[in-house]
Amino acid sequence: MQFWIFLQILCLHGYRQSGDVFKQKLGALRKALKKHAELVFVTAPNKILSAEDTLPSSEDAQNDGMICRVTVNTE
């Protein structure tokens, strides 16, 4: 049995940057990883849940994007 894993990797930009700028800077890395992973870029500020907040439903998480998703394909 043969299988492969496709990753989605969350890329967080640094201070005084945006997701778009960081995406441009990592263009060569995105191209090199194209067959193995998708780099997902977000722009701050991002809401951090407090202890009082409820976690989003799986449907909401799917619409908002996920931090990590691994897909395994068996052929």
Gaussian input, Z-matrix of N, CA and C with variables (Angstrom, degrees):
# hf/3-21g

backbone

0 1
 N
 C     1     B1
 C     2     B2     1     A1
 N     3     B3     2     A2     1     D1
 C     4     B4     3     A3     2     D2
 C     5     B5     4     A4     3     D3
 N     6     B6     5     A5     4     D4
 C     7     B7     6     A6     5     D5
 C     8     B8     7     A7     6     D6
 N     9     B9     8     A8     7     D7
 C    10    B10     9     A9     8     D8
 C    11    B11    10    A10     9     D9
 N    12    B12    11    A11    10    D10
 C    13    B13    12    A12    11    D11
 C    14    B14    13    A13    12    D12
 N    15    B15    14    A14    13    D13
 C    16    B16    15    A15    14    D14
 C    17    B17    16    A16    15    D15
 N    18    B18    17    A17    16    D16
 C    19    B19    18    A18    17    D17
 C    20    B20    19    A19    18    D18
 N    21    B21    20    A20    19    D19
 C    22    B22    21    A21    20    D20
 C    23    B23    22    A22    21    D21
 N    24    B24    23    A23    22    D22
 C    25    B25    24    A24    23    D23
 C    26    B26    25    A25    24    D24
 N    27    B27    26    A26    25    D25
 C    28    B28    27    A27    26    D26
 C    29    B29    28    A28    27    D27
 N    30    B30    29    A29    28    D28
 C    31    B31    30    A30    29    D29
 C    32    B32    31    A31    30    D30
 N    33    B33    32    A32    31    D31
 C    34    B34    33    A33    32    D32
 C    35    B35    34    A34    33    D33
 N    36    B36    35    A35    34    D34
 C    37    B37    36    A36    35    D35
 C    38    B38    37    A37    36    D36
 N    39    B39    38    A38    37    D37
 C    40    B40    39    A39    38    D38
 C    41    B41    40    A40    39    D39
 N    42    B42    41    A41    40    D40
 C    43    B43    42    A42    41    D41
 C    44    B44    43    A43    42    D42
 N    45    B45    44    A44    43    D43
 C    46    B46    45    A45    44    D44
 C    47    B47    46    A46    45    D45
 N    48    B48    47    A47    46    D46
 C    49    B49    48    A48    47    D47
 C    50    B50    49    A49    48    D48
 N    51    B51    50    A50    49    D49
 C    52    B52    51    A51    50    D50
 C    53    B53    52    A52    51    D51
 N    54    B54    53    A53    52    D52
 C    55    B55    54    A54    53    D53
 C    56    B56    55    A55    54    D54
 N    57    B57    56    A56    55    D55
 C    58    B58    57    A57    56    D56
 C    59    B59    58    A58    57    D57
 N    60    B60    59    A59    58    D58
 C    61    B61    60    A60    59    D59
 C    62    B62    61    A61    60    D60
 N    63    B63    62    A62    61    D61
 C    64    B64    63    A63    62    D62
 C    65    B65    64    A64    63    D63
 N    66    B66    65    A65    64    D64
 C    67    B67    66    A66    65    D65
 C    68    B68    67    A67    66    D66
 N    69    B69    68    A68    67    D67
 C    70    B70    69    A69    68    D68
 C    71    B71    70    A70    69    D69
 N    72    B72    71    A71    70    D70
 C    73    B73    72    A72    71    D71
 C    74    B74    73    A73    72    D72
 N    75    B75    74    A74    73    D73
 C    76    B76    75    A75    74    D74
 C    77    B77    76    A76    75    D75
 N    78    B78    77    A77    76    D76
 C    79    B79    78    A78    77    D77
 C    80    B80    79    A79    78    D78
 N    81    B81    80    A80    79    D79
 C    82    B82    81    A81    80    D80
 C    83    B83    82    A82    81    D81
 N    84    B84    83    A83    82    D82
 C    85    B85    84    A84    83    D83
 C    86    B86    85    A85    84    D84
 N    87    B87    86    A86    85    D85
 C    88    B88    87    A87    86    D86
 C    89    B89    88    A88    87    D87
 N    90    B90    89    A89    88    D88
 C    91    B91    90    A90    89    D89
 C    92    B92    91    A91    90    D90
 N    93    B93    92    A92    91    D91
 C    94    B94    93    A93    92    D92
 C    95    B95    94    A94    93    D93
 N    96    B96    95    A95    94    D94
 C    97    B97    96    A96    95    D95
 C    98    B98    97    A97    96    D96
 N    99    B99    98    A98    97    D97
 C   100   B100    99    A99    98    D98
 C   101   B101   100   A100    99    D99
 N   102   B102   101   A101   100   D100
 C   103   B103   102   A102   101   D101
 C   104   B104   103   A103   102   D102
 N   105   B105   104   A104   103   D103
 C   106   B106   105   A105   104   D104
 C   107   B107   106   A106   105   D105
 N   108   B108   107   A107   106   D106
 C   109   B109   108   A108   107   D107
 C   110   B110   109   A109   108   D108
 N   111   B111   110   A110   109   D109
 C   112   B112   111   A111   110   D110
 C   113   B113   112   A112   111   D111
 N   114   B114   113   A113   112   D112
 C   115   B115   114   A114   113   D113
 C   116   B116   115   A115   114   D114
 N   117   B117   116   A116   115   D115
 C   118   B118   117   A117   116   D116
 C   119   B119   118   A118   117   D117
 N   120   B120   119   A119   118   D118
 C   121   B121   120   A120   119   D119
 C   122   B122   121   A121   120   D120
 N   123   B123   122   A122   121   D121
 C   124   B124   123   A123   122   D122
 C   125   B125   124   A124   123   D123
 N   126   B126   125   A125   124   D124
 C   127   B127   126   A126   125   D125
 C   128   B128   127   A127   126   D126
 N   129   B129   128   A128   127   D127
 C   130   B130   129   A129   128   D128
 C   131   B131   130   A130   129   D129
 N   132   B132   131   A131   130   D130
 C   133   B133   132   A132   131   D131
 C   134   B134   133   A133   132   D132
 N   135   B135   134   A134   133   D133
 C   136   B136   135   A135   134   D134
 C   137   B137   136   A136   135   D135
 N   138   B138   137   A137   136   D136
 C   139   B139   138   A138   137   D137
 C   140   B140   139   A139   138   D138
 N   141   B141   140   A140   139   D139
 C   142   B142   141   A141   140   D140
 C   143   B143   142   A142   141   D141
 N   144   B144   143   A143   142   D142
 C   145   B145   144   A144   143   D143
 C   146   B146   145   A145   144   D144
 N   147   B147   146   A146   145   D145
 C   148   B148   147   A147   146   D146
 C   149   B149   148   A148   147   D147
 N   150   B150   149   A149   148   D148
 C   151   B151   150   A150   149   D149
 C   152   B152   151   A151   150   D150
 N   153   B153   152   A152   151   D151
 C   154   B154   153   A153   152   D152
 C   155   B155   154   A154   153   D153
 N   156   B156   155   A155   154   D154
 C   157   B157   156   A156   155   D155
 C   158   B158   157   A157   156   D156
 N   159   B159   158   A158   157   D157
 C   160   B160   159   A159   158   D158
 C   161   B161   160   A160   159   D159
 N   162   B162   161   A161   160   D160
 C   163   B163   162   A162   161   D161
 C   164   B164   163   A163   162   D162
 N   165   B165   164   A164   163   D163
 C   166   B166   165   A165   164   D164
 C   167   B167   166   A166   165   D165
 N   168   B168   167   A167   166   D166
 C   169   B169   168   A168   167   D167
 C   170   B170   169   A169   168   D168
 N   171   B171   170   A170   169   D169
 C   172   B172   171   A171   170   D170
 C   173   B173   172   A172   171   D171
 N   174   B174   173   A173   172   D172
 C   175   B175   174   A174   173   D173
 C   176   B176   175   A175   174   D174
 N   177   B177   176   A176   175   D175
 C   178   B178   177   A177   176   D176
 C   179   B179   178   A178   177   D177
 N   180   B180   179   A179   178   D178
 C   181   B181   180   A180   179   D179
 C   182   B182   181   A181   180   D180
 N   183   B183   182   A182   181   D181
 C   184   B184   183   A183   182   D182
 C   185   B185   184   A184   183   D183
 N   186   B186   185   A185   184   D184
 C   187   B187   186   A186   185   D185
 C   188   B188   187   A187   186   D186
 N   189   B189   188   A188   187   D187
 C   190   B190   189   A189   188   D188
 C   191   B191   190   A190   189   D189
 N   192   B192   191   A191   190   D190
 C   193   B193   192   A192   191   D191
 C   194   B194   193   A193   192   D192
 N   195   B195   194   A194   193   D193
 C   196   B196   195   A195   194   D194
 C   197   B197   196   A196   195   D195
 N   198   B198   197   A197   196   D196
 C   199   B199   198   A198   197   D197
 C   200   B200   199   A199   198   D198
 N   201   B201   200   A200   199   D199
 C   202   B202   201   A201   200   D200
 C   203   B203   202   A202   201   D201
 N   204   B204   203   A203   202   D202
 C   205   B205   204   A204   203   D203
 C   206   B206   205   A205   204   D204
 N   207   B207   206   A206   205   D205
 C   208   B208   207   A207   206   D206
 C   209   B209   208   A208   207   D207
 N   210   B210   209   A209   208   D208
 C   211   B211   210   A210   209   D209
 C   212   B212   211   A211   210   D210
 N   213   B213   212   A212   211   D211
 C   214   B214   213   A213   212   D212
 C   215   B215   214   A214   213   D213
 N   216   B216   215   A215   214   D214
 C   217   B217   216   A216   215   D215
 C   218   B218   217   A217   216   D216
 N   219   B219   218   A218   217   D217
 C   220   B220   219   A219   218   D218
 C   221   B221   220   A220   219   D219
 N   222   B222   221   A221   220   D220
 C   223   B223   222   A222   221   D221
 C   224   B224   223   A223   222   D222

   B1=1.4398
   B2=1.5336
   B3=1.2975
   B4=1.4582
   B5=1.5233
   B6=1.3152
   B7=1.4515
   B8=1.5212
   B9=1.3199
   B10=1.4571
   B11=1.5172
   B12=1.3087
   B13=1.4611
   B14=1.5171
   B15=1.3369
   B16=1.4510
   B17=1.5224
   B18=1.3164
   B19=1.4558
   B20=1.5200
   B21=1.3099
   B22=1.4568
   B23=1.5212
   B24=1.3236
   B25=1.4575
   B26=1.5172
   B27=1.3333
   B28=1.4514
   B29=1.5223
   B30=1.3350
   B31=1.4605
   B32=1.5203
   B33=1.3146
   B34=1.4635
   B35=1.5220
   B36=1.3193
   B37=1.4625
   B38=1.5205
   B39=1.3097
   B40=1.4523
   B41=1.5197
   B42=1.2931
   B43=1.4532
   B44=1.5316
   B45=1.3224
   B46=1.4668
   B47=1.5298
   B48=1.3329
   B49=1.4528
   B50=1.5139
   B51=1.2977
   B52=1.4550
   B53=1.5283
   B54=1.3113
   B55=1.4534
   B56=1.5126
   B57=1.3449
   B58=1.4707
   B59=1.5313
   B60=1.3282
   B61=1.4667
   B62=1.5301
   B63=1.3306
   B64=1.4597
   B65=1.5278
   B66=1.3234
   B67=1.4692
   B68=1.5275
   B69=1.3292
   B70=1.4647
   B71=1.5295
   B72=1.3374
   B73=1.4578
   B74=1.5304
   B75=1.3313
   B76=1.4599
   B77=1.5296
   B78=1.3171
   B79=1.4578
   B80=1.5199
   B81=1.3263
   B82=1.4689
   B83=1.5287
   B84=1.3297
   B85=1.4611
   B86=1.5314
   B87=1.3376
   B88=1.4662
   B89=1.5257
   B90=1.3214
   B91=1.4658
   B92=1.5308
   B93=1.3267
   B94=1.4664
   B95=1.5323
   B96=1.3249
   B97=1.4652
   B98=1.5168
   B99=1.3269
   B100=1.4618
   B101=1.5287
   B102=1.3088
   B103=1.4654
   B104=1.5271
   B105=1.3383
   B106=1.4589
   B107=1.5205
   B108=1.3365
   B109=1.4606
   B110=1.5222
   B111=1.3237
   B112=1.4624
   B113=1.5196
   B114=1.3133
   B115=1.4548
   B116=1.5237
   B117=1.3396
   B118=1.4611
   B119=1.5246
   B120=1.3271
   B121=1.4614
   B122=1.5196
   B123=1.3171
   B124=1.4625
   B125=1.5207
   B126=1.3058
   B127=1.4596
   B128=1.5201
   B129=1.3224
   B130=1.4678
   B131=1.5277
   B132=1.2930
   B133=1.4632
   B134=1.5198
   B135=1.3180
   B136=1.4575
   B137=1.5207
   B138=1.3132
   B139=1.4492
   B140=1.5280
   B141=1.3241
   B142=1.4524
   B143=1.5199
   B144=1.3219
   B145=1.4580
   B146=1.5158
   B147=1.3419
   B148=1.4560
   B149=1.5238
   B150=1.3158
   B151=1.4640
   B152=1.5217
   B153=1.3309
   B154=1.4600
   B155=1.5250
   B156=1.3192
   B157=1.4630
   B158=1.5248
   B159=1.3120
   B160=1.4608
   B161=1.5215
   B162=1.2991
   B163=1.4641
   B164=1.5170
   B165=1.3256
   B166=1.4672
   B167=1.5221
   B168=1.3197
   B169=1.4607
   B170=1.5196
   B171=1.3124
   B172=1.4653
   B173=1.5245
   B174=1.3385
   B175=1.4666
   B176=1.5291
   B177=1.3486
   B178=1.4671
   B179=1.5206
   B180=1.3200
   B181=1.4614
   B182=1.5183
   B183=1.3303
   B184=1.4560
   B185=1.5248
   B186=1.3201
   B187=1.4606
   B188=1.5208
   B189=1.3304
   B190=1.4660
   B191=1.5158
   B192=1.2960
   B193=1.4551
   B194=1.5078
   B195=1.2960
   B196=1.4502
   B197=1.5110
   B198=1.3111
   B199=1.4553
   B200=1.5202
   B201=1.3041
   B202=1.4607
   B203=1.5211
   B204=1.2732
   B205=1.4619
   B206=1.5193
   B207=1.3100
   B208=1.4545
   B209=1.5204
   B210=1.3094
   B211=1.4430
   B212=1.5176
   B213=1.3230
   B214=1.4563
   B215=1.5237
   B216=1.3084
   B217=1.4574
   B218=1.5214
   B219=1.3177
   B220=1.4661
   B221=1.5107
   B222=1.2869
   B223=1.4627
   B224=1.5011
   A1=109.12
   A2=115.79
   A3=121.58
   A4=108.24
   A5=117.20
   A6=119.93
   A7=109.73
   A8=114.75
   A9=120.46
   A10=108.52
   A11=116.23
   A12=122.59
   A13=108.35
   A14=116.40
   A15=122.28
   A16=107.55
   A17=117.68
   A18=122.30
   A19=111.94
   A20=115.47
   A21=122.39
   A22=105.37
   A23=116.93
   A24=122.29
   A25=109.01
   A26=115.72
   A27=121.34
   A28=109.47
   A29=117.09
   A30=122.88
   A31=108.43
   A32=116.32
   A33=121.81
   A34=109.42
   A35=115.88
   A36=120.53
   A37=110.71
   A38=115.31
   A39=121.51
   A40=112.11
   A41=115.18
   A42=123.45
   A43=110.05
   A44=116.46
   A45=124.33
   A46=113.11
   A47=116.33
   A48=122.09
   A49=108.25
   A50=115.95
   A51=121.27
   A52=107.86
   A53=115.80
   A54=119.85
   A55=112.10
   A56=116.31
   A57=120.09
   A58=112.36
   A59=116.62
   A60=120.28
   A61=109.87
   A62=116.04
   A63=120.53
   A64=110.81
   A65=116.62
   A66=121.57
   A67=110.65
   A68=116.59
   A69=120.54
   A70=110.98
   A71=116.42
   A72=120.12
   A73=112.31
   A74=116.68
   A75=120.43
   A76=112.63
   A77=117.01
   A78=121.94
   A79=113.47
   A80=117.68
   A81=121.05
   A82=110.86
   A83=116.80
   A84=120.44
   A85=110.65
   A86=116.95
   A87=120.52
   A88=110.77
   A89=116.21
   A90=121.09
   A91=110.75
   A92=116.55
   A93=120.94
   A94=111.85
   A95=116.72
   A96=120.86
   A97=113.65
   A98=117.93
   A99=122.33
   A100=113.32
   A101=118.41
   A102=121.27
   A103=112.81
   A104=117.29
   A105=120.79
   A106=114.04
   A107=117.03
   A108=119.41
   A109=110.91
   A110=113.88
   A111=121.20
   A112=107.21
   A113=117.03
   A114=121.01
   A115=107.83
   A116=116.21
   A117=122.44
   A118=107.62
   A119=116.45
   A120=122.33
   A121=109.76
   A122=116.33
   A123=121.99
   A124=108.19
   A125=116.12
   A126=121.64
   A127=109.42
   A128=116.76
   A129=122.40
   A130=109.39
   A131=121.57
   A132=124.73
   A133=111.34
   A134=115.21
   A135=122.24
   A136=108.35
   A137=116.66
   A138=121.13
   A139=109.93
   A140=115.37
   A141=122.46
   A142=107.03
   A143=116.72
   A144=120.30
   A145=110.83
   A146=115.65
   A147=120.27
   A148=108.22
   A149=116.74
   A150=120.55
   A151=111.52
   A152=117.96
   A153=121.81
   A154=112.68
   A155=117.13
   A156=120.78
   A157=110.04
   A158=115.06
   A159=119.39
   A160=108.97
   A161=115.33
   A162=119.87
   A163=109.06
   A164=117.72
   A165=120.08
   A166=110.54
   A167=115.29
   A168=119.30
   A169=108.77
   A170=116.71
   A171=119.43
   A172=110.89
   A173=117.24
   A174=120.31
   A175=110.50
   A176=117.13
   A177=120.47
   A178=110.74
   A179=116.76
   A180=120.50
   A181=110.48
   A182=116.59
   A183=119.88
   A184=110.40
   A185=117.87
   A186=121.29
   A187=111.85
   A188=117.52
   A189=121.65
   A190=112.77
   A191=117.87
   A192=121.51
   A193=109.90
   A194=115.95
   A195=121.28
   A196=109.00
   A197=115.68
   A198=119.97
   A199=110.20
   A200=117.53
   A201=119.79
   A202=108.98
   A203=116.32
   A204=121.48
   A205=107.79
   A206=116.14
   A207=121.61
   A208=107.57
   A209=117.04
   A210=122.54
   A211=108.90
   A212=116.05
   A213=120.91
   A214=107.87
   A215=116.27
   A216=121.75
   A217=107.98
   A218=116.31
   A219=119.64
   A220=108.88
   A221=116.22
   A222=121.49
   A223=110.85
   D1=134.63
   D2=-178.78
   D3=-117.86
   D4=138.88
   D5=177.67
   D6=-144.16
   D7=159.37
   D8=176.62
   D9=-135.24
   D10=155.72
   D11=-179.16
   D12=-118.70
   D13=130.59
   D14=175.71
   D15=-111.48
   D16=124.70
   D17=-175.41
   D18=-103.89
   D19=150.74
   D20=164.82
   D21=-112.87
   D22=122.59
   D23=-175.67
   D24=-112.56
   D25=124.62
   D26=178.72
   D27=-79.24
   D28=124.87
   D29=-179.64
   D30=-112.93
   D31=116.38
   D32=-178.59
   D33=-104.05
   D34=126.05
   D35=-178.50
   D36=-75.21
   D37=164.81
   D38=179.13
   D39=-92.15
   D40=-172.92
   D41=-178.86
   D42=-61.01
   D43=136.52
   D44=177.30
   D45=64.33
   D46=31.76
   D47=174.91
   D48=-129.55
   D49=176.83
   D50=172.69
   D51=-132.73
   D52=169.49
   D53=177.20
   D54=-60.36
   D55=-38.79
   D56=-179.59
   D57=-65.91
   D58=-41.60
   D59=179.44
   D60=-65.71
   D61=-43.53
   D62=179.61
   D63=-63.68
   D64=-38.54
   D65=178.08
   D66=-60.96
   D67=-42.65
   D68=178.90
   D69=-64.40
   D70=-40.35
   D71=-178.94
   D72=-65.86
   D73=-28.84
   D74=-178.20
   D75=-100.54
   D76=23.39
   D77=-177.77
   D78=-56.11
   D79=-44.20
   D80=-179.09
   D81=-66.40
   D82=-38.08
   D83=178.32
   D84=-67.69
   D85=-41.69
   D86=176.95
   D87=-58.12
   D88=-43.16
   D89=-179.33
   D90=-65.13
   D91=-41.28
   D92=-179.00
   D93=-67.49
   D94=-32.03
   D95=-177.37
   D96=-96.33
   D97=3.28
   D98=-171.51
   D99=-51.38
   D100=-39.09
   D101=-177.12
   D102=-81.42
   D103=-13.24
   D104=-172.72
   D105=-116.23
   D106=-26.69
   D107=-174.15
   D108=-156.12
   D109=153.68
   D110=172.88
   D111=-110.88
   D112=126.73
   D113=175.93
   D114=-88.66
   D115=126.37
   D116=-178.09
   D117=-108.32
   D118=122.49
   D119=-176.66
   D120=-110.09
   D121=134.49
   D122=176.63
   D123=-125.28
   D124=158.13
   D125=178.21
   D126=-114.87
   D127=130.58
   D128=179.17
   D129=-69.46
   D130=160.57
   D131=2.25
   D132=-81.24
   D133=146.18
   D134=178.23
   D135=-117.01
   D136=135.59
   D137=-177.35
   D138=-70.04
   D139=130.25
   D140=175.50
   D141=-106.52
   D142=127.50
   D143=-179.19
   D144=-71.96
   D145=137.41
   D146=174.03
   D147=-89.63
   D148=175.93
   D149=-179.77
   D150=-63.31
   D151=-26.75
   D152=-178.80
   D153=-81.01
   D154=-21.91
   D155=-179.35
   D156=-73.40
   D157=151.03
   D158=175.65
   D159=-93.66
   D160=151.28
   D161=177.04
   D162=-71.72
   D163=145.90
   D164=178.45
   D165=-67.99
   D166=153.55
   D167=175.47
   D168=-66.27
   D169=164.82
   D170=-179.52
   D171=-62.69
   D172=-31.58
   D173=177.91
   D174=-67.41
   D175=-42.39
   D176=177.40
   D177=-63.83
   D178=-42.31
   D179=-179.79
   D180=-62.61
   D181=-37.12
   D182=179.80
   D183=-67.34
   D184=-37.39
   D185=179.75
   D186=-73.52
   D187=-34.09
   D188=-177.84
   D189=-86.04
   D190=-12.50
   D191=-175.79
   D192=98.82
   D193=153.43
   D194=-178.69
   D195=-115.66
   D196=153.09
   D197=179.64
   D198=-69.86
   D199=-42.66
   D200=-179.25
   D201=-144.47
   D202=131.84
   D203=175.96
   D204=-135.49
   D205=129.49
   D206=178.48
   D207=-118.27
   D208=127.94
   D209=177.23
   D210=-113.32
   D211=126.00
   D212=178.93
   D213=-110.14
   D214=127.04
   D215=-179.33
   D216=-118.44
   D217=122.13
   D218=176.96
   D219=-105.06
   D220=134.44
   D221=-179.48
   D222=-126.15

